[in-house]
Amino acid sequence: LEGQSISGKVLCFPRGKGSTVGSYVLYQLKKTGKAPAAIINKESEAVVAVGCIISEIPAVDRIDIDRIETGDAVEVDADEGVITVK
């Protein structure tokens, strides 16, 4: 994804990695209008979860992300914890 914009897109990755600064990176993306529309993880962890909460970015985890390809249209229902790949 290097060099690609994630703004307004559904961002899908296995799990987060890094320090607590990652939460604030997501928050800053939201404040500047560059945040993803939603995040899908195979396994969420505290840094991404907190970042999504403070940034009000919908997030879903425990999803089989192997069925999602770059460029797929994906609907995320974070309230129900489900996604739909179109």
PyMOL Python script that loads the backbone (N, CA, C, O; Angstrom):
from pymol import cmd

cmd.read_pdbstr("""\
ATOM      1  N   LEU A   1       0.800  -1.206   0.000  1.00  0.00           N
ATOM      2  CA  LEU A   1       0.000   0.000   0.000  1.00  0.00           C
ATOM      3  C   LEU A   1       0.840   1.265   0.000  1.00  0.00           C
ATOM      4  O   LEU A   1       0.305   2.374   0.017  1.00  0.00           O
ATOM      5  N   GLU A   2       2.134   1.101  -0.018  1.00  0.00           N
ATOM      6  CA  GLU A   2       2.997   2.273   0.006  1.00  0.00           C
ATOM      7  C   GLU A   2       2.653   3.203  -1.151  1.00  0.00           C
ATOM      8  O   GLU A   2       2.572   2.781  -2.305  1.00  0.00           O
ATOM      9  N   GLY A   3       2.455   4.464  -0.823  1.00  0.00           N
ATOM     10  CA  GLY A   3       2.139   5.459  -1.840  1.00  0.00           C
ATOM     11  C   GLY A   3       0.666   5.538  -2.203  1.00  0.00           C
ATOM     12  O   GLY A   3       0.281   6.384  -3.010  1.00  0.00           O
ATOM     13  N   GLN A   4      -0.170   4.679  -1.627  1.00  0.00           N
ATOM     14  CA  GLN A   4      -1.600   4.664  -1.924  1.00  0.00           C
ATOM     15  C   GLN A   4      -2.371   5.466  -0.878  1.00  0.00           C
ATOM     16  O   GLN A   4      -2.004   5.475   0.296  1.00  0.00           O
ATOM     17  N   SER A   5      -3.427   6.128  -1.302  1.00  0.00           N
ATOM     18  CA  SER A   5      -4.291   6.853  -0.381  1.00  0.00           C
ATOM     19  C   SER A   5      -5.266   5.883   0.285  1.00  0.00           C
ATOM     20  O   SER A   5      -5.853   5.028  -0.377  1.00  0.00           O
ATOM     21  N   ILE A   6      -5.430   6.024   1.597  1.00  0.00           N
ATOM     22  CA  ILE A   6      -6.423   5.226   2.323  1.00  0.00           C
ATOM     23  C   ILE A   6      -7.643   6.072   2.686  1.00  0.00           C
ATOM     24  O   ILE A   6      -8.592   5.575   3.293  1.00  0.00           O
ATOM     25  N   SER A   7      -7.614   7.317   2.321  1.00  0.00           N
ATOM     26  CA  SER A   7      -8.683   8.251   2.658  1.00  0.00           C
ATOM     27  C   SER A   7     -10.025   7.786   2.097  1.00  0.00           C
ATOM     28  O   SER A   7     -10.177   7.610   0.888  1.00  0.00           O
ATOM     29  N   GLY A   8     -10.994   7.591   2.987  1.00  0.00           N
ATOM     30  CA  GLY A   8     -12.338   7.223   2.566  1.00  0.00           C
ATOM     31  C   GLY A   8     -12.494   5.795   2.085  1.00  0.00           C
ATOM     32  O   GLY A   8     -13.558   5.424   1.589  1.00  0.00           O
ATOM     33  N   LYS A   9     -11.451   4.987   2.221  1.00  0.00           N
ATOM     34  CA  LYS A   9     -11.504   3.596   1.765  1.00  0.00           C
ATOM     35  C   LYS A   9     -11.587   2.657   2.963  1.00  0.00           C
ATOM     36  O   LYS A   9     -11.254   3.039   4.085  1.00  0.00           O
ATOM     37  N   VAL A  10     -12.029   1.436   2.722  1.00  0.00           N
ATOM     38  CA  VAL A  10     -12.018   0.414   3.760  1.00  0.00           C
ATOM     39  C   VAL A  10     -10.612  -0.173   3.794  1.00  0.00           C
ATOM     40  O   VAL A  10     -10.135  -0.728   2.804  1.00  0.00           O
ATOM     41  N   LEU A  11      -9.959  -0.045   4.935  1.00  0.00           N
ATOM     42  CA  LEU A  11      -8.590  -0.515   5.103  1.00  0.00           C
ATOM     43  C   LEU A  11      -8.623  -1.882   5.772  1.00  0.00           C
ATOM     44  O   LEU A  11      -9.188  -2.040   6.854  1.00  0.00           O
ATOM     45  N   CYS A  12      -8.018  -2.862   5.125  1.00  0.00           N
ATOM     46  CA  CYS A  12      -8.046  -4.240   5.596  1.00  0.00           C
ATOM     47  C   CYS A  12      -6.614  -4.725   5.793  1.00  0.00           C
ATOM     48  O   CYS A  12      -5.801  -4.670   4.870  1.00  0.00           O
ATOM     49  N   PHE A  13      -6.308  -5.197   6.995  1.00  0.00           N
ATOM     50  CA  PHE A  13      -4.980  -5.740   7.280  1.00  0.00           C
ATOM     51  C   PHE A  13      -5.100  -6.735   8.434  1.00  0.00           C
ATOM     52  O   PHE A  13      -6.039  -6.660   9.227  1.00  0.00           O
ATOM     53  N   PRO A  14      -4.142  -7.674   8.527  1.00  0.00           N
ATOM     54  CA  PRO A  14      -4.273  -8.742   9.531  1.00  0.00           C
ATOM     55  C   PRO A  14      -4.372  -8.239  10.970  1.00  0.00           C
ATOM     56  O   PRO A  14      -5.311  -8.584  11.687  1.00  0.00           O
ATOM     57  N   ARG A  15      -3.410  -7.428  11.390  1.00  0.00           N
ATOM     58  CA  ARG A  15      -3.390  -6.928  12.767  1.00  0.00           C
ATOM     59  C   ARG A  15      -2.451  -5.745  12.849  1.00  0.00           C
ATOM     60  O   ARG A  15      -1.554  -5.590  12.020  1.00  0.00           O
ATOM     61  N   GLY A  16      -2.659  -4.917  13.847  1.00  0.00           N
ATOM     62  CA  GLY A  16      -1.775  -3.780  14.050  1.00  0.00           C
ATOM     63  C   GLY A  16      -0.477  -4.206  14.709  1.00  0.00           C
ATOM     64  O   GLY A  16      -0.374  -5.279  15.303  1.00  0.00           O
ATOM     65  N   LYS A  17       0.505  -3.334  14.585  1.00  0.00           N
ATOM     66  CA  LYS A  17       1.796  -3.592  15.208  1.00  0.00           C
ATOM     67  C   LYS A  17       2.427  -2.237  15.485  1.00  0.00           C
ATOM     68  O   LYS A  17       2.426  -1.360  14.622  1.00  0.00           O
ATOM     69  N   GLY A  18       2.949  -2.068  16.648  1.00  0.00           N
ATOM     70  CA  GLY A  18       3.604  -0.812  16.957  1.00  0.00           C
ATOM     71  C   GLY A  18       3.248  -0.305  18.329  1.00  0.00           C
ATOM     72  O   GLY A  18       2.671  -1.017  19.152  1.00  0.00           O
ATOM     73  N   SER A  19       3.602   0.940  18.559  1.00  0.00           N
ATOM     74  CA  SER A  19       3.404   1.537  19.876  1.00  0.00           C
ATOM     75  C   SER A  19       2.062   2.247  19.960  1.00  0.00           C
ATOM     76  O   SER A  19       1.298   2.294  18.996  1.00  0.00           O
ATOM     77  N   THR A  20       1.799   2.789  21.121  1.00  0.00           N
ATOM     78  CA  THR A  20       0.537   3.487  21.351  1.00  0.00           C
ATOM     79  C   THR A  20       0.388   4.730  20.488  1.00  0.00           C
ATOM     80  O   THR A  20      -0.712   5.271  20.378  1.00  0.00           O
ATOM     81  N   VAL A  21       1.455   5.186  19.884  1.00  0.00           N
ATOM     82  CA  VAL A  21       1.377   6.330  18.969  1.00  0.00           C
ATOM     83  C   VAL A  21       0.440   6.018  17.802  1.00  0.00           C
ATOM     84  O   VAL A  21      -0.165   6.930  17.238  1.00  0.00           O
ATOM     85  N   GLY A  22       0.313   4.751  17.438  1.00  0.00           N
ATOM     86  CA  GLY A  22      -0.556   4.359  16.330  1.00  0.00           C
ATOM     87  C   GLY A  22      -1.990   4.820  16.510  1.00  0.00           C
ATOM     88  O   GLY A  22      -2.652   5.183  15.538  1.00  0.00           O
ATOM     89  N   SER A  23      -2.479   4.809  17.746  1.00  0.00           N
ATOM     90  CA  SER A  23      -3.842   5.282  18.017  1.00  0.00           C
ATOM     91  C   SER A  23      -3.990   6.742  17.634  1.00  0.00           C
ATOM     92  O   SER A  23      -5.002   7.148  17.063  1.00  0.00           O
ATOM     93  N   TYR A  24      -2.978   7.521  17.953  1.00  0.00           N
ATOM     94  CA  TYR A  24      -3.030   8.954  17.657  1.00  0.00           C
ATOM     95  C   TYR A  24      -2.797   9.248  16.183  1.00  0.00           C
ATOM     96  O   TYR A  24      -3.232  10.284  15.681  1.00  0.00           O
ATOM     97  N   VAL A  25      -2.120   8.351  15.492  1.00  0.00           N
ATOM     98  CA  VAL A  25      -1.976   8.496  14.040  1.00  0.00           C
ATOM     99  C   VAL A  25      -3.354   8.378  13.392  1.00  0.00           C
ATOM    100  O   VAL A  25      -3.703   9.181  12.526  1.00  0.00           O
ATOM    101  N   LEU A  26      -4.134   7.387  13.805  1.00  0.00           N
ATOM    102  CA  LEU A  26      -5.498   7.255  13.282  1.00  0.00           C
ATOM    103  C   LEU A  26      -6.326   8.493  13.620  1.00  0.00           C
ATOM    104  O   LEU A  26      -7.091   8.978  12.786  1.00  0.00           O
ATOM    105  N   TYR A  27      -6.177   8.998  14.828  1.00  0.00           N
ATOM    106  CA  TYR A  27      -6.901  10.203  15.243  1.00  0.00           C
ATOM    107  C   TYR A  27      -6.521  11.397  14.373  1.00  0.00           C
ATOM    108  O   TYR A  27      -7.390  12.162  13.952  1.00  0.00           O
ATOM    109  N   GLN A  28      -5.238  11.558  14.104  1.00  0.00           N
ATOM    110  CA  GLN A  28      -4.770  12.669  13.265  1.00  0.00           C
ATOM    111  C   GLN A  28      -5.288  12.530  11.833  1.00  0.00           C
ATOM    112  O   GLN A  28      -5.658  13.523  11.206  1.00  0.00           O
ATOM    113  N   LEU A  29      -5.315  11.302  11.316  1.00  0.00           N
ATOM    114  CA  LEU A  29      -5.875  11.079   9.982  1.00  0.00           C
ATOM    115  C   LEU A  29      -7.334  11.529   9.939  1.00  0.00           C
ATOM    116  O   LEU A  29      -7.769  12.153   8.970  1.00  0.00           O
ATOM    117  N   LYS A  30      -8.079  11.215  10.979  1.00  0.00           N
ATOM    118  CA  LYS A  30      -9.489  11.613  11.039  1.00  0.00           C
ATOM    119  C   LYS A  30      -9.623  13.134  11.092  1.00  0.00           C
ATOM    120  O   LYS A  30     -10.446  13.715  10.384  1.00  0.00           O
ATOM    121  N   LYS A  31      -8.814  13.772  11.930  1.00  0.00           N
ATOM    122  CA  LYS A  31      -8.873  15.231  12.085  1.00  0.00           C
ATOM    123  C   LYS A  31      -8.530  15.956  10.791  1.00  0.00           C
ATOM    124  O   LYS A  31      -9.030  17.055  10.548  1.00  0.00           O
ATOM    125  N   THR A  32      -7.683  15.355   9.955  1.00  0.00           N
ATOM    126  CA  THR A  32      -7.261  15.999   8.707  1.00  0.00           C
ATOM    127  C   THR A  32      -8.060  15.522   7.500  1.00  0.00           C
ATOM    128  O   THR A  32      -7.756  15.895   6.367  1.00  0.00           O
ATOM    129  N   GLY A  33      -9.088  14.691   7.737  1.00  0.00           N
ATOM    130  CA  GLY A  33      -9.931  14.220   6.644  1.00  0.00           C
ATOM    131  C   GLY A  33      -9.289  13.164   5.769  1.00  0.00           C
ATOM    132  O   GLY A  33      -9.696  12.978   4.622  1.00  0.00           O
ATOM    133  N   LYS A  34      -8.286  12.467   6.295  1.00  0.00           N
ATOM    134  CA  LYS A  34      -7.569  11.463   5.507  1.00  0.00           C
ATOM    135  C   LYS A  34      -7.733  10.043   6.046  1.00  0.00           C
ATOM    136  O   LYS A  34      -7.020   9.131   5.625  1.00  0.00           O
ATOM    137  N   ALA A  35      -8.655   9.858   6.962  1.00  0.00           N
ATOM    138  CA  ALA A  35      -8.848   8.551   7.595  1.00  0.00           C
ATOM    139  C   ALA A  35      -9.557   7.572   6.672  1.00  0.00           C
ATOM    140  O   ALA A  35     -10.280   7.979   5.762  1.00  0.00           O
ATOM    141  N   PRO A  36      -9.347   6.276   6.909  1.00  0.00           N
ATOM    142  CA  PRO A  36     -10.123   5.283   6.167  1.00  0.00           C
ATOM    143  C   PRO A  36     -11.591   5.345   6.584  1.00  0.00           C
ATOM    144  O   PRO A  36     -11.913   5.797   7.683  1.00  0.00           O
ATOM    145  N   ALA A  37     -12.467   4.892   5.709  1.00  0.00           N
ATOM    146  CA  ALA A  37     -13.903   4.856   6.011  1.00  0.00           C
ATOM    147  C   ALA A  37     -14.206   3.820   7.085  1.00  0.00           C
ATOM    148  O   ALA A  37     -15.136   3.988   7.874  1.00  0.00           O
ATOM    149  N   ALA A  38     -13.420   2.751   7.113  1.00  0.00           N
ATOM    150  CA  ALA A  38     -13.581   1.674   8.093  1.00  0.00           C
ATOM    151  C   ALA A  38     -12.299   0.850   8.099  1.00  0.00           C
ATOM    152  O   ALA A  38     -11.479   0.943   7.185  1.00  0.00           O
ATOM    153  N   ILE A  39     -12.142   0.044   9.144  1.00  0.00           N
ATOM    154  CA  ILE A  39     -10.988  -0.852   9.252  1.00  0.00           C
ATOM    155  C   ILE A  39     -11.487  -2.263   9.512  1.00  0.00           C
ATOM    156  O   ILE A  39     -12.365  -2.486  10.345  1.00  0.00           O
ATOM    157  N   ILE A  40     -10.910  -3.212   8.783  1.00  0.00           N
ATOM    158  CA  ILE A  40     -11.198  -4.631   8.966  1.00  0.00           C
ATOM    159  C   ILE A  40      -9.895  -5.314   9.360  1.00  0.00           C
ATOM    160  O   ILE A  40      -8.875  -5.161   8.687  1.00  0.00           O
ATOM    161  N   ASN A  41      -9.935  -6.072  10.456  1.00  0.00           N
ATOM    162  CA  ASN A  41      -8.776  -6.841  10.906  1.00  0.00           C
ATOM    163  C   ASN A  41      -9.136  -8.304  11.057  1.00  0.00           C
ATOM    164  O   ASN A  41     -10.273  -8.658  11.368  1.00  0.00           O
ATOM    165  N   LYS A  42      -8.147  -9.139  10.831  1.00  0.00           N
ATOM    166  CA  LYS A  42      -8.297 -10.550  11.172  1.00  0.00           C
ATOM    167  C   LYS A  42      -8.313 -10.670  12.692  1.00  0.00           C
ATOM    168  O   LYS A  42      -9.109 -11.413  13.266  1.00  0.00           O
ATOM    169  N   GLU A  43      -7.417  -9.922  13.325  1.00  0.00           N
ATOM    170  CA  GLU A  43      -7.304  -9.929  14.782  1.00  0.00           C
ATOM    171  C   GLU A  43      -6.955  -8.516  15.240  1.00  0.00           C
ATOM    172  O   GLU A  43      -5.840  -8.045  15.018  1.00  0.00           O
ATOM    173  N   SER A  44      -7.893  -7.852  15.866  1.00  0.00           N
ATOM    174  CA  SER A  44      -7.640  -6.495  16.336  1.00  0.00           C
ATOM    175  C   SER A  44      -6.828  -6.543  17.618  1.00  0.00           C
ATOM    176  O   SER A  44      -6.850  -7.535  18.347  1.00  0.00           O
ATOM    177  N   GLU A  45      -6.116  -5.468  17.883  1.00  0.00           N
ATOM    178  CA  GLU A  45      -5.380  -5.341  19.135  1.00  0.00           C
ATOM    179  C   GLU A  45      -5.617  -3.937  19.668  1.00  0.00           C
ATOM    180  O   GLU A  45      -6.257  -3.122  19.004  1.00  0.00           O
ATOM    181  N   ALA A  46      -5.111  -3.648  20.849  1.00  0.00           N
ATOM    182  CA  ALA A  46      -5.459  -2.426  21.573  1.00  0.00           C
ATOM    183  C   ALA A  46      -5.147  -1.143  20.811  1.00  0.00           C
ATOM    184  O   ALA A  46      -5.952  -0.212  20.839  1.00  0.00           O
ATOM    185  N   VAL A  47      -4.015  -1.064  20.137  1.00  0.00           N
ATOM    186  CA  VAL A  47      -3.620   0.177  19.466  1.00  0.00           C
ATOM    187  C   VAL A  47      -4.627   0.552  18.382  1.00  0.00           C
ATOM    188  O   VAL A  47      -5.089   1.692  18.331  1.00  0.00           O
ATOM    189  N   VAL A  48      -4.964  -0.388  17.526  1.00  0.00           N
ATOM    190  CA  VAL A  48      -5.930  -0.110  16.457  1.00  0.00           C
ATOM    191  C   VAL A  48      -7.321   0.114  17.049  1.00  0.00           C
ATOM    192  O   VAL A  48      -8.033   1.026  16.628  1.00  0.00           O
ATOM    193  N   ALA A  49      -7.709  -0.706  18.016  1.00  0.00           N
ATOM    194  CA  ALA A  49      -9.037  -0.566  18.617  1.00  0.00           C
ATOM    195  C   ALA A  49      -9.221   0.810  19.252  1.00  0.00           C
ATOM    196  O   ALA A  49     -10.237   1.467  19.027  1.00  0.00           O
ATOM    197  N   VAL A  50      -8.247   1.247  20.040  1.00  0.00           N
ATOM    198  CA  VAL A  50      -8.341   2.564  20.676  1.00  0.00           C
ATOM    199  C   VAL A  50      -8.344   3.666  19.621  1.00  0.00           C
ATOM    200  O   VAL A  50      -9.109   4.625  19.726  1.00  0.00           O
ATOM    201  N   GLY A  51      -7.500   3.533  18.612  1.00  0.00           N
ATOM    202  CA  GLY A  51      -7.468   4.523  17.534  1.00  0.00           C
ATOM    203  C   GLY A  51      -8.808   4.657  16.846  1.00  0.00           C
ATOM    204  O   GLY A  51      -9.250   5.766  16.544  1.00  0.00           O
ATOM    205  N   CYS A  52      -9.457   3.532  16.597  1.00  0.00           N
ATOM    206  CA  CYS A  52     -10.774   3.562  15.957  1.00  0.00           C
ATOM    207  C   CYS A  52     -11.823   4.183  16.877  1.00  0.00           C
ATOM    208  O   CYS A  52     -12.685   4.936  16.425  1.00  0.00           O
ATOM    209  N   ILE A  53     -11.746   3.866  18.159  1.00  0.00           N
ATOM    210  CA  ILE A  53     -12.719   4.412  19.109  1.00  0.00           C
ATOM    211  C   ILE A  53     -12.596   5.926  19.206  1.00  0.00           C
ATOM    212  O   ILE A  53     -13.593   6.636  19.077  1.00  0.00           O
ATOM    213  N   ILE A  54     -11.384   6.428  19.433  1.00  0.00           N
ATOM    214  CA  ILE A  54     -11.227   7.877  19.621  1.00  0.00           C
ATOM    215  C   ILE A  54     -11.440   8.651  18.326  1.00  0.00           C
ATOM    216  O   ILE A  54     -11.724   9.849  18.349  1.00  0.00           O
ATOM    217  N   SER A  55     -11.302   7.960  17.199  1.00  0.00           N
ATOM    218  CA  SER A  55     -11.462   8.612  15.895  1.00  0.00           C
ATOM    219  C   SER A  55     -12.833   8.371  15.280  1.00  0.00           C
ATOM    220  O   SER A  55     -13.151   8.924  14.227  1.00  0.00           O
ATOM    221  N   GLU A  56     -13.641   7.550  15.933  1.00  0.00           N
ATOM    222  CA  GLU A  56     -14.966   7.180  15.433  1.00  0.00           C
ATOM    223  C   GLU A  56     -14.886   6.570  14.035  1.00  0.00           C
ATOM    224  O   GLU A  56     -15.672   6.898  13.147  1.00  0.00           O
ATOM    225  N   ILE A  57     -13.910   5.670  13.866  1.00  0.00           N
ATOM    226  CA  ILE A  57     -13.756   4.916  12.623  1.00  0.00           C
ATOM    227  C   ILE A  57     -14.378   3.541  12.855  1.00  0.00           C
ATOM    228  O   ILE A  57     -13.941   2.824  13.755  1.00  0.00           O
ATOM    229  N   PRO A  58     -15.378   3.155  12.074  1.00  0.00           N
ATOM    230  CA  PRO A  58     -15.963   1.823  12.243  1.00  0.00           C
ATOM    231  C   PRO A  58     -14.900   0.744  12.045  1.00  0.00           C
ATOM    232  O   PRO A  58     -14.065   0.835  11.146  1.00  0.00           O
ATOM    233  N   ALA A  59     -14.947  -0.280  12.901  1.00  0.00           N
ATOM    234  CA  ALA A  59     -13.963  -1.361  12.815  1.00  0.00           C
ATOM    235  C   ALA A  59     -14.623  -2.700  13.102  1.00  0.00           C
ATOM    236  O   ALA A  59     -15.528  -2.804  13.930  1.00  0.00           O
ATOM    237  N   VAL A  60     -14.148  -3.722  12.398  1.00  0.00           N
ATOM    238  CA  VAL A  60     -14.628  -5.083  12.577  1.00  0.00           C
ATOM    239  C   VAL A  60     -13.411  -5.994  12.605  1.00  0.00           C
ATOM    240  O   VAL A  60     -12.479  -5.819  11.821  1.00  0.00           O
ATOM    241  N   ASP A  61     -13.421  -6.975  13.518  1.00  0.00           N
ATOM    242  CA  ASP A  61     -12.335  -7.953  13.526  1.00  0.00           C
ATOM    243  C   ASP A  61     -12.906  -9.362  13.556  1.00  0.00           C
ATOM    244  O   ASP A  61     -14.121  -9.564  13.549  1.00  0.00           O
ATOM    245  N   ARG A  62     -11.996 -10.332  13.589  1.00  0.00           N
ATOM    246  CA  ARG A  62     -12.338 -11.755  13.487  1.00  0.00           C
ATOM    247  C   ARG A  62     -13.017 -12.054  12.154  1.00  0.00           C
ATOM    248  O   ARG A  62     -13.991 -12.803  12.073  1.00  0.00           O
ATOM    249  N   ILE A  63     -12.461 -11.436  11.115  1.00  0.00           N
ATOM    250  CA  ILE A  63     -12.979 -11.595   9.756  1.00  0.00           C
ATOM    251  C   ILE A  63     -11.961 -12.379   8.940  1.00  0.00           C
ATOM    252  O   ILE A  63     -10.756 -12.171   9.080  1.00  0.00           O
ATOM    253  N   ASP A  64     -12.441 -13.281   8.087  1.00  0.00           N
ATOM    254  CA  ASP A  64     -11.563 -14.002   7.159  1.00  0.00           C
ATOM    255  C   ASP A  64     -11.165 -13.036   6.049  1.00  0.00           C
ATOM    256  O   ASP A  64     -11.860 -12.910   5.041  1.00  0.00           O
ATOM    257  N   ILE A  65     -10.044 -12.360   6.246  1.00  0.00           N
ATOM    258  CA  ILE A  65      -9.625 -11.331   5.295  1.00  0.00           C
ATOM    259  C   ILE A  65      -9.035 -11.913   4.015  1.00  0.00           C
ATOM    260  O   ILE A  65      -8.809 -11.179   3.054  1.00  0.00           O
ATOM    261  N   ASP A  66      -8.782 -13.213   3.988  1.00  0.00           N
ATOM    262  CA  ASP A  66      -8.213 -13.833   2.786  1.00  0.00           C
ATOM    263  C   ASP A  66      -9.162 -13.760   1.595  1.00  0.00           C
ATOM    264  O   ASP A  66      -8.727 -13.895   0.451  1.00  0.00           O
ATOM    265  N   ARG A  67     -10.433 -13.550   1.845  1.00  0.00           N
ATOM    266  CA  ARG A  67     -11.411 -13.475   0.744  1.00  0.00           C
ATOM    267  C   ARG A  67     -11.550 -12.061   0.187  1.00  0.00           C
ATOM    268  O   ARG A  67     -12.306 -11.841  -0.759  1.00  0.00           O
ATOM    269  N   ILE A  68     -10.827 -11.102   0.764  1.00  0.00           N
ATOM    270  CA  ILE A  68     -10.905  -9.711   0.319  1.00  0.00           C
ATOM    271  C   ILE A  68      -9.672  -9.377  -0.506  1.00  0.00           C
ATOM    272  O   ILE A  68      -8.543  -9.593  -0.067  1.00  0.00           O
ATOM    273  N   GLU A  69      -9.895  -8.851  -1.697  1.00  0.00           N
ATOM    274  CA  GLU A  69      -8.805  -8.457  -2.596  1.00  0.00           C
ATOM    275  C   GLU A  69      -8.735  -6.935  -2.673  1.00  0.00           C
ATOM    276  O   GLU A  69      -9.748  -6.252  -2.519  1.00  0.00           O
ATOM    277  N   THR A  70      -7.548  -6.414  -2.909  1.00  0.00           N
ATOM    278  CA  THR A  70      -7.394  -4.978  -3.114  1.00  0.00           C
ATOM    279  C   THR A  70      -8.309  -4.534  -4.246  1.00  0.00           C
ATOM    280  O   THR A  70      -8.302  -5.121  -5.328  1.00  0.00           O
ATOM    281  N   GLY A  71      -9.091  -3.499  -3.992  1.00  0.00           N
ATOM    282  CA  GLY A  71     -10.013  -2.980  -4.997  1.00  0.00           C
ATOM    283  C   GLY A  71     -11.430  -3.494  -4.866  1.00  0.00           C
ATOM    284  O   GLY A  71     -12.335  -2.966  -5.511  1.00  0.00           O
ATOM    285  N   ASP A  72     -11.651  -4.532  -4.031  1.00  0.00           N
ATOM    286  CA  ASP A  72     -13.010  -5.027  -3.817  1.00  0.00           C
ATOM    287  C   ASP A  72     -13.876  -3.946  -3.174  1.00  0.00           C
ATOM    288  O   ASP A  72     -13.396  -3.147  -2.370  1.00  0.00           O
ATOM    289  N   ALA A  73     -15.145  -3.934  -3.534  1.00  0.00           N
ATOM    290  CA  ALA A  73     -16.116  -3.083  -2.849  1.00  0.00           C
ATOM    291  C   ALA A  73     -16.581  -3.844  -1.613  1.00  0.00           C
ATOM    292  O   ALA A  73     -17.077  -4.966  -1.715  1.00  0.00           O
ATOM    293  N   VAL A  74     -16.420  -3.231  -0.454  1.00  0.00           N
ATOM    294  CA  VAL A  74     -16.753  -3.895   0.807  1.00  0.00           C
ATOM    295  C   VAL A  74     -17.639  -2.981   1.640  1.00  0.00           C
ATOM    296  O   VAL A  74     -17.322  -1.808   1.842  1.00  0.00           O
ATOM    297  N   GLU A  75     -18.751  -3.526   2.123  1.00  0.00           N
ATOM    298  CA  GLU A  75     -19.607  -2.807   3.066  1.00  0.00           C
ATOM    299  C   GLU A  75     -19.290  -3.319   4.460  1.00  0.00           C
ATOM    300  O   GLU A  75     -19.141  -4.523   4.670  1.00  0.00           O
ATOM    301  N   VAL A  76     -19.190  -2.403   5.409  1.00  0.00           N
ATOM    302  CA  VAL A  76     -18.867  -2.756   6.788  1.00  0.00           C
ATOM    303  C   VAL A  76     -20.027  -2.351   7.690  1.00  0.00           C
ATOM    304  O   VAL A  76     -20.439  -1.190   7.703  1.00  0.00           O
ATOM    305  N   ASP A  77     -20.546  -3.309   8.439  1.00  0.00           N
ATOM    306  CA  ASP A  77     -21.552  -3.033   9.464  1.00  0.00           C
ATOM    307  C   ASP A  77     -20.889  -3.309  10.809  1.00  0.00           C
ATOM    308  O   ASP A  77     -20.931  -4.429  11.318  1.00  0.00           O
ATOM    309  N   ALA A  78     -20.276  -2.274  11.375  1.00  0.00           N
ATOM    310  CA  ALA A  78     -19.529  -2.437  12.621  1.00  0.00           C
ATOM    311  C   ALA A  78     -20.455  -2.738  13.800  1.00  0.00           C
ATOM    312  O   ALA A  78     -20.038  -3.394  14.755  1.00  0.00           O
ATOM    313  N   ASP A  79     -21.698  -2.271  13.749  1.00  0.00           N
ATOM    314  CA  ASP A  79     -22.635  -2.554  14.839  1.00  0.00           C
ATOM    315  C   ASP A  79     -22.925  -4.047  14.946  1.00  0.00           C
ATOM    316  O   ASP A  79     -23.045  -4.588  16.046  1.00  0.00           O
ATOM    317  N   GLU A  80     -23.036  -4.703  13.802  1.00  0.00           N
ATOM    318  CA  GLU A  80     -23.319  -6.139  13.772  1.00  0.00           C
ATOM    319  C   GLU A  80     -22.051  -6.986  13.676  1.00  0.00           C
ATOM    320  O   GLU A  80     -22.093  -8.199  13.883  1.00  0.00           O
ATOM    321  N   GLY A  81     -20.919  -6.341  13.361  1.00  0.00           N
ATOM    322  CA  GLY A  81     -19.656  -7.069  13.250  1.00  0.00           C
ATOM    323  C   GLY A  81     -19.557  -7.914  11.997  1.00  0.00           C
ATOM    324  O   GLY A  81     -18.935  -8.976  12.006  1.00  0.00           O
ATOM    325  N   VAL A  82     -20.173  -7.443  10.909  1.00  0.00           N
ATOM    326  CA  VAL A  82     -20.152  -8.203   9.657  1.00  0.00           C
ATOM    327  C   VAL A  82     -19.727  -7.308   8.496  1.00  0.00           C
ATOM    328  O   VAL A  82     -19.852  -6.084   8.541  1.00  0.00           O
ATOM    329  N   ILE A  83     -19.222  -7.963   7.460  1.00  0.00           N
ATOM    330  CA  ILE A  83     -18.877  -7.262   6.229  1.00  0.00           C
ATOM    331  C   ILE A  83     -19.539  -7.973   5.063  1.00  0.00           C
ATOM    332  O   ILE A  83     -19.894  -9.148   5.159  1.00  0.00           O
ATOM    333  N   THR A  84     -19.701  -7.253   3.964  1.00  0.00           N
ATOM    334  CA  THR A  84     -20.203  -7.830   2.726  1.00  0.00           C
ATOM    335  C   THR A  84     -19.246  -7.441   1.614  1.00  0.00           C
ATOM    336  O   THR A  84     -19.011  -6.258   1.366  1.00  0.00           O
ATOM    337  N   VAL A  85     -18.691  -8.455   0.941  1.00  0.00           N
ATOM    338  CA  VAL A  85     -17.806  -8.219  -0.200  1.00  0.00           C
ATOM    339  C   VAL A  85     -18.663  -8.297  -1.442  1.00  0.00           C
ATOM    340  O   VAL A  85     -19.362  -9.285  -1.669  1.00  0.00           O
ATOM    341  N   LYS A  86     -18.606  -7.241  -2.252  1.00  0.00           N
ATOM    342  CA  LYS A  86     -19.449  -7.198  -3.456  1.00  0.00           C
ATOM    343  C   LYS A  86     -18.648  -7.512  -4.686  1.00  0.00           C
ATOM    344  O   LYS A  86     -19.191  -7.522  -5.790  1.00  0.00           O
TER     345      LYS A  86
END
""", "prot")
cmd.dss("prot")
cmd.show_as("cartoon", "prot")
cmd.util.cbc("prot")
cmd.orient("prot")
